[in-house]
Amino acid sequence: MQASAMGESASGITNGFVGAVGDTPLIRLHGPSELTGCTILGKAEFMNPGGSVKDRAALGILLEAEQEGLLQPGGTIVEGTAGNTGIGLTHLCNARGYRALIVIPETQSAEKIGLLRSLGAEVRTVPAVPYRDPNNYVKLSGRIAEETPGAVWANQFDNLANRRAHYNSTGPEIWRQTAGGVDAWVAATGTGGTYAGVALYLKEQNPKVRCVLADPHGSGLYGWAKSGDLSISGSSITEGIGNSRVTANLEGAPIDDAVRIDDQSALDTIYGLLWQEGLFLGGSVGINVAAAVETARRLGPGHTIVTVLCDSGDRYRSRLYDGDWLAGMGLRQPQRFGLEAG
Ligand code: PMP
C-alpha cells in the first residue's frame, strides 16, 4: 500500500471512501512554533474521511485481510477499540460490504459510542478492566471473532498491518511534506502503529531524526522507554493512548526520548489550539502538541518537529469541552481571557 494508492488518483478524483484516506495536510502550529522558536507541525489526521488517524490502520488491516483471503463478501470484522479504529472500520465495512462488530469500554465518550451505532456497527460496551483480566475488551473481541462464523479479528494492537499502513503512507507523506527537513517526530501511542510506523520510516531516511514517545499519566510506556519499568501510576482523561504493555506494533520501534504530559497541560494545549489556531481537537492531541513543545525546548530553537492531530474535539464535546465534567474530574477549564493575558 503506497501513499498514492491511499490518496489521489492521476485525475485528482479519489476512489470512494478508501481513496480519501491519507494525504492529509501538515499544518504549521503558530502558537507552539512562536513559543519555542521551532517549526512545530501537526499532521491533520482529523481530516481523514472517518475523522481520525485510525482510518489508516483500519484500511491497512482490512486490505491485508482481503489479500490473505480471510474476508469473504458479507463477512464480519470484529475489533476491540477505544472508538476511532471501530469508527474507521465501520465506514470501511459499509463501503466494502462487511459487518462491523465493535467491543468498546463503557468509559469511552458517548459521542464515539453513539457515532459507532449511527454508522451501523453492532456495538458491545463492556466494563473497563485491565489487560490481564480475560474480560478486557481487547481479549473479549478476539474470543468473539473466534466464535463468530466468517469473522476476522482486526487485532490492531498486535497486527503489524497497522504499523505497515503508517510506514507506507504517513511516514512518506511527512518526509515529502517537509522536503526531508524533519528533525524530530513526537507521538503518543495506543497500539503504537502510528508512532512506530512513522519512526521506522523516518529513521530509514535519516538516522538523525529524533523519535520521541509522548505519554499521559496512567500509562506504563514513559517509564518503560526511560528505564524499562512498565509500572503505572496516576490516571488520565485522554482516550485512545497509553498502555500497560508493549504491543507487537510498538516492539522494535526506535525511541530516542520520552515525554510525560499531565492532563491539565494537555487541556491548556487543546484550548490554545482552538483559540489561537482555530483547530478543534481531541485530548491525545494535547498530549502530542505539549510533548512537541517540550521536545522543542530540549532541542533548542531552529528545529522542525512533527506530531499528529489525531482526531476532532467534536468526539469529546461532553467531556473535554464541558466545564462541569472537567470540574468533576478535578481539572480546570481553561479561560480564554487567562490565556490571552498570559
Ligand atoms: N489518539 C487517539 C484519539 C486515538 O484514538 C488513538 C488510537 N487508539 C491514538 C491517538 C493512538 O494511535 P495508535 O493506535 O496508532 O498508537
Boltz pocket constraint, residues with backbone or C-beta under 6 A from the ligand:
constraints:
  - pocket:
      binder: B
      contacts: [[A, 52], [A, 53], [A, 54], [A, 82], [A, 83], [A, 84], [A, 85], [A, 188], [A, 189], [A, 190], [A, 191], [A, 192], [A, 193], [A, 194], [A, 195], [A, 239], [A, 240], [A, 241], [A, 282], [A, 284], [A, 285], [A, 310], [A, 311]]
      max_distance: 6.0
